[in-house]
Amino acid sequence: MAVKEESLKLAIKMEKESYHYYNNHIEGAENPLSRKVLESLAAQELDHVDKVKKIAFNKPIEENDYQPEDIESKVQKVFESFSESERENWKESNTNIYRHAMELEQDTYEIYERLAKQTNDDTERKFFEALMQEEEWHYESLENVFNYFENPGDFYATDESQTWPWMNI
């Protein structure tokens, strides 16, 4: 059985809302690191919409599988393109955007989780579980950058396996 049309429409709506949120905040981002994270997340949300649309046209979920755009490597390139002294001048900015974005990702994750638990159809459950994983990766990306700006002391003290280790310089 295919994923229900109602579920597909909900997923498309949620992914588009996330895209618009990220896209609307790119221009106001006060430093290159923030801009790159928001640009990458916005692009991934559009990828999710495309993935959901393919599933809506009965393409099996497994055939839609792709590796997510590597936010970490893109952010790392931006981060490393600036000297340590330049990075020190980056304002601890836009943390409200990250805070809200993490809430958005968490809320979306919880909706997908609830829908995955409510369905009796394996295909639909796998669909929502795949979307949950994507939201989890986004949350982790946002959390790393949020902690870097908001709590730099805590960020540098965090176990490297919990963060992007290249930021712990």
MIZADREN-95106 format. One record per residue (C-alpha): z negated, x negated, y. Coordinates in steps of 0.02 Angstrom, whole numbers, plus 32768, in hexadecimal, padded with zeros to 4 digits. Layout:
BEGIN
ZXY
...
! end
This chain:
BEGIN
800080008000
80287FC180AF
7FAF7FB2813F
7F9780598193
7FF980778232
7F5880A4828E
7F0C7FFB8260
7FA87F9E8296
7FAC7FF7833E
7EF47FD0835B
7F0F7F188331
7FA57F0C83A7
7F427F608432
7EAF7EEB841D
7F197E4E8415
7F7A7E8284B1
7ED77EA2850F
7E9B7DF384E1
7F427DA98517
7F377DFF85C1
7E857DC485D9
7EB07D0E85B9
7F547D148618
7F027D6486B1
7E827CD886BD
7EF47C4086A9
7F227C328761
7E6C7C3B8798
7E337BB38721
7DF07B248788
7E197A938717
7EA17A5F869C
7E317A708604
7E0A7B26862A
7EC07B4D864D
7EFB7AFF85A9
7E7B7B5E8542
7EAA7C038594
7F657BE18583
7F527BB784CB
7EE97C5084A7
7F627CC28503
7FF37C7B849F
7F957C9683FD
7F717D4B8429
802D7D67843D
80477D138394
7FCA7D8E834B
802A7E208395
80CA7DDF8345
80727DC7829F
802C7E7882A4
80D87EBF82D0
81257E65823A
80A27EB181CA
80C97F5A8218
817C7F4481DA
81387F2D812A
81487E718120
80BD7E3A80A9
80257DED80FD
80387D4E8096
80E87D3380D9
80A57D3F818A
80277CB7816D
80327C2981E9
7FC37B9F8226
7F767BD082CB
7FAE7B718363
7F3C7ADC8368
7ED57AFF8403
7E697A6983E5
7EF779EA83E6
7F437A358484
7E9C7A3484DE
7E79798484A1
7F1D794484EC
7EEE798E8595
7E3B794E8588
7E73789D855E
7EF8789A85E5
7E6D78908667
7DF678008681
7D3D78168666
7D2078108722
7DA47898873E
7D51790486B9
7CA978ED870E
7CF3793F87A9
7D2579DA874A
7CBB7A668787
7C4D7AC0870C
7CBC7B52872C
7D007BEE86E0
7C6D7BFA8668
7C667CB4868D
7D197CC1864C
7CE97C6585AD
7C4C7CCD8597
7CAE7D6F85A6
7D3C7D2D8539
7CBE7D0084B0
7C797DB184BA
7D2B7DF584AE
7D517D8B8415
7CAB7DBC83C4
7CC77E7583E6
7D777E6B839F
7D377E0E8306
7CB37E9482E8
7D337F2182F6
7DA57ECA8279
7D0F7EA98208
7CDC7F60820C
7D8E7F9781E6
7D9A7F1B8157
7CFB7F61810B
7D3280168122
7DD9800980CA
7DF1801E8010
7E9C7FCC8017
7EA37F117FEC
7F3C7EF18059
7EEA7F3E80F1
7E467EE280D0
7EA37E3B80C4
7EFE7E658166
7E5C7E8081C4
7E0A7DE88174
7E9B7D7B81AF
7E867DBD825F
7DCA7D9E8254
7DEC7CE7822C
7E5E7CD782C4
7DD87D238334
7D577CAC82EC
7DC47C158316
7DDB7C5583C7
7D207C6F83DC
7CFC7BBD83A2
7D7C7B76841C
7D327BD784AC
7C817BA9847A
7CAA7AEF8478
7CF17AF08527
7C697B668569
7BE27AF28528
7C3B7A5A856D
7C337AA3861D
7B967B0E8617
7B227AA085B0
7B6879EF85AE
7AC479A38573
7ABA7A1A84E1
7B737A0484BF
7B65794984AB
7AC9795C843E
7B1F79D683C8
7B50799A831C
7C0779638327
7C3579D18294
7C067A668301
7C747A338394
7D1479DA83BC
7CD97927839E
7D5578D78418
7CF7792C84A8
7C5978CD8476
7C88782C84CD
! end
